[in-house]
């Protein structure tokens, strides 16, 4: 019967059914010190966790656990500390009674609660709403057919929505009078590629063609099959390398998420040469500048490998942003998702603009000073040498090495 309890506990957590659990009736000779424990789902910084509230007479303490750890903790408490539990869901209440021989009886009763309050303040409203089945999220295993987000996929659901928010911000910068061509370099399993297509095509009603590119043939086969199953006209996936891709002469939007090291620079170079209106890039594994960075003033910091690595990574993204600015983009470095989920959380968002001559001179001057200060020779500058050179006037050429 304890197996039945384990299955019930797993189900109410996996399907995000649990509104509240109350554990009571201490086992004989228990020395935990608390009289009961209540458990409820809450949302902290957009992430689903379960809050355990331990009651010690007039005193309470709190512990927040991830869904996977919550299941283990509940079963541990019911096998070692308590003999009764009440699982309250919107569908039913489940009364759990555990005998002295450690056998569990489960009684199903009408529901007494209808909705969980996930936040201390207010529930986050996402552009891709929970509670409404979205075909690609269902097929990718993020949602159930009823539109419920699976507990173990809640972080992925949040990441997808964060990405969609960024897509929503750049829509005004995309051409509206023609078919919009989008290329996603290194699309991988394509959660975000499908999200981009769904939002621009189905939500905004734009005429778009999206190409996902990746080196893994099995991944591309899977994504192509899924796109066909979902009826995504205008969404295709190809096996290919960023640097060698030359099928299109013009692209309006370039996306590159977690392309490793200088593969990010290769994608940015492609975007500039296509004169793309929008660039979205989340770099990964920036190794290029690590051995180059050198500065006596910064020696107390650069002497530590882990600090130097992080500094070089940030410097790489700053260089990329500044080069794009010089080439008439308006560039921002923004947080993609929280650091607690991944350190690779910086997104370069660039939209085509036009800088004045005075602004460009300032941008060039600051860029050159930064390069000299760190003794670096960035890949992206070398790759775009022909595009950068027209911007150096006679005065600048005396101070800039290209």
N, C-alpha and C positions, 0 to 999 in steps of 0.2 A: 504493500500500500504506500510505502514511502516513495516508490517509483512513480506512483500516480500523482503524489504531491509534487515531485520534481517536474513532471510533465506539465502540471497545471501552472507552477511557478514560472517555468520557461515560457509557456504560451502567453500568459498575461503580460510578461515583460517584452517578449519578442514582438508581439503584435501591438504593444503600447496600449494595452487595455486597462492596466492598473491605475485606479484613481487614488486609492489609499489602502494600505495594509496595516492592521493592528495586531500585534503579537502580545499575548497575555498568559496568565496562569503559569507561574514559575514552576519548574521541576523541583522536586524535593532536594534539599541540601544545596540549592543553587547559591553561589557566592558572587554573582555579577554585581549586585548592589542596586540594580534598577528593577522597577516593578512592571514596566511594559515598554514596548518600542512601537512607534508608529513610523510608517514609511510612505512617502509621497513623491511623485515626479515633480521636478522643478526645472526651469531653464535658467542657466547661468552663462552669460555672455553668448547666448545663442546655442548653447550645447545642452542636450538633455542629460540630466543626472537624477539620481534618486537620493532624497534626503532622509537619513535615519535620525529619528528623534528619540533619544534615550531618556526615560523619565526616572529620576531619583527622588521620590517624594516631591518636594517643592522645587527641585532643581532639574534642569534639562540640559543635555548636551547634544550637539549636532555633528553628523558625519555625512559628507556627500560622496556618493560612489557612482562609477560608470555602470551602465546596464549589465554588462557581463559580471562585474564584481557584485552587483546587487543580488543577482540570482544565487551566487555562492554564499553570500552573507545571510540571506533569508533562510536558506536550507540549513546552514550551520546553526543559526539561532533556534530553529525548530527541532533540531536533532539534539541540541545540548542544553538549551536554556528554557524554552517555553513549550507548553502542551496545547496551546490554542492559538488560532490565527483567524483573522477575518480579511479576506481579499475582496475589496469592493471595486467593481467595474461597472461600466454603463450598461452592460448586458445582464449581469447577475452578481449576486453576492455569493462568496464561497466560504462557508464555515469549516474550518479545519480543526479536528479533534484528534489528539495523539494519545494513545493508551500508554500504560506503564511498560508494556512490552514493545513500545516504539512502533506501533502500527497506526497508520493515519486513516481516519474516516473523513470524507469530504461531503458536505451537504450543500446542495445548490439551492439558493433562495432568490426571490425577486430582487432586482437592483434597488438600492436605496440612495445611490449617488448617480448623477448623470454626466458630470464634466469635471475634468481636472484643471486646476489653476496652476499653470506651469511656471509662472513668473512671480517674483516678489512684487513687481510693479504692473506690467501689462504684457500681453502676449505679442510676440513679434509677428508683424504682417509681412508675408513674403509675396513677391511678384508671382511666383509659382506656388499657388495656395495648397496647403495641406487640407485634406478632406475632399478634394476633387481629383479623381483619377486622371493622371497625365500619361498617355500611352507610353512614351519613351522611358519614363521613370518606372512604370510598372514592368516593362520588359527588361530594364537594367537592374531590377531587384531592389529599387529604392522604396517603392510604394507597393501596397497591396492593390488588388483590383477595386477595393472600396475607397482607395485614396488615402489610406493610413500610411504614414512613414514608418518603416521598420526601425526599431530602436537602435540596432547596430549600424544603420545607415543614416542616422540623423545628422551626423557631422557632414556626410557627403551631401545630404539634402541642403544643409546650410551653406556649404561651399558652392553648390550649383546656384543657389539663389543669390549669393554674393556676386558671383560672376554675371548673372543675369542683370543685377542692378547696374553693373558697369556697362553692360551692353546697352541698357536703357539710356544711360547717360550720353552715349556717343551716337545714338540714332540721328540726332539733328545734323551731325557732321557727315552722314552718308549721302551720296547722290540719290535723289528721289525720282528722277526723270528717266531712269534706265535700269536694266538688270544689274543688281549689286553683286559683284563677284568677291567671294571670301575664300581665303586659303588658310587652313589650320595646319601648321607644320608640327609634326610630332604629336598627332592627335591621340595616340594610345587607345585606351578603351572607349574614348569619345563621349564620356558623360557630358562634358562641356560643349563638345561639337554639336551633339543632339540638342542641348539646351539652347545654344545660339540659334540653330536652325528653327527650333520650335518657337522661340520668342519672336524672331524677326519675321518668320513666315506666317505662323498661325496667330500670334497675338497682335503683331503690328501690321500684318497684311502686306509686307514688302515683297517685291519681285527679286528673289535672290537665288544664287547658285553657290553652293558651299562645297569645297573640296578638302577632304581630310587626307593628310599625307603621313605615312609612318613606314619605318623600315621592317616591321614585323608582319610577315605575310599572313600568319594565322589570325592576328588581331584585325587586319584589314578584311580578311574573309568574313570574320564574325560581324564586323561593323557593316559591311556591305549587305550581308544577309539580313541584319536587323533593319537597315534603312529600307530595304525592299519590302520586308514584312510590314513595316509601319506606313508604307506608301509615301515615303519622303522624296517626291520628285524634286530634283534640283540639289540633292545631297548625294555625293559620291565619295568613295574612299579609294586611294591608290597607294601602291607600294612605291616608295621613292625616298631619295635623299634631299634634304633641304638645299644644299649647295648646287645640286645638279638639276633641280627641277626648273624647266624652262618652257612648259606647255602653254602658259598664258603670257600675253604681251602686256596686259594691264590688269591690276587687281585693286579693288577699292578698300579692302580691309584684310590685314594680315594678323593672325593669331598664332602665338607660339608659347606654349605652356610647358615649362620644365625641360626645354631643350638644353642639352648639356654643354657647358663651357662655351667655346666659340661657335657652336651650332646656333646659339642665340644671335650672335653677331651676323652669321650668314643669313639668318631670317630677316634681321633688321636691314641688312644690305639689300636683300631682295625687295623689301617693302619700299625702301627709298627709291630704288630704280624703277619700281612700278608706279611711283608717285601716289602711293596708297593714301587715302583720306584718313584712315584710322589704323593705328598699330596697338595691339595689346600683347604684352610679353611678360611672362613670369620666368626669369632666368633660373638656371640650376648649375651647380658645380662650377663656379667661376674660378678656374685654375690659372688662367693666362697671366694675370698681373701679380700673382703670389710671389714668384721668384724675382720679379722686376722691382717691386716696391722697395725703396731705400731712402732713408732720410735720417741724418744724425740727430736732429731735434726730436724725432719720433722714436728714437732707439729704445727708450724705456718701455714703450708699448710694443714695437715691432720685434723685440727680443723674444717675445712669447709667441710660440707657433700658433696657438689657437686664436689669440687676439689678432695676429697678423693675417691669418686666413679670413677672419670675419671682416677686418678692415679692408683687405684687398677685394673681397666680394662686394662690399658697399661702394668702394671706389670704382669698381668696374661698372656698376649700375649708374653711378653718377656721371661717369665718362660717356656712357651710351646716351643718357638723357641729354647731356650737353651737346653732343654731336648732332643729335636729332634737332635740338633747338637751333643750332647754327644753320641747319638745312631747312629752316622754316616750318618746324613743327612746334606746337605748344605741348610741352611734355610735363607729366606729373609722375612722381614715384609714390604709390599709394599702397596701403596694406590690403592684401588679398584676403587672408584669413588670419586668425590669431596665432601668435607665436607658439602657444601651447600645443597647437596641432602640427605645425611644421615650421622649421626655421626658414624655409624657402617661401617667404610670404610677401615679397616685394613685387608689385606689378608695375611695369612701365606702360603708361597710357599716353599715347601721343596722337594728336589730331593735327591735320594740316592747317597751317596758318600763314602769316606773313609778318616777319620781323622788320622793323625799321633799320636803316643803315646804322644809326647810333646804337641801337640795341644789339645788333649783330657784332659790331666792333667790341662792345663790352663783353659779350658772350665769348668771342674769340680770345680776347685778352685774358679773361678769367680762366678759360680752358687751358691756354698755353702755360700760364703761371702754375696751375694745378699739376699739369704734366711734369713741368720742370721740378717742382717741389718734391714729387714722388719718384722722379727718374723713370717714367714709364713710357712705353711706345705701344698704344692700344691697337689691337687687331682691326677694330671697326674703322678707325681713322685710315689705316693703310688700305683697307678694302674699298673705302669711298674717297680715295685720294682725288680722283678726277672730278667728283661732285663737290668736294670742299675747295679745291684750288681756285675756282672763279671768285670765291668770296674773299680771298686774301687780296687786298689792294697793295699798292707799292709800299705803303708805310707798314702794312701788316707783314709783308713778306720778309722784312728785315728782322722780325721777331718770332716768326712762326716756321717751324720745320714740318714739312709735309712730305 
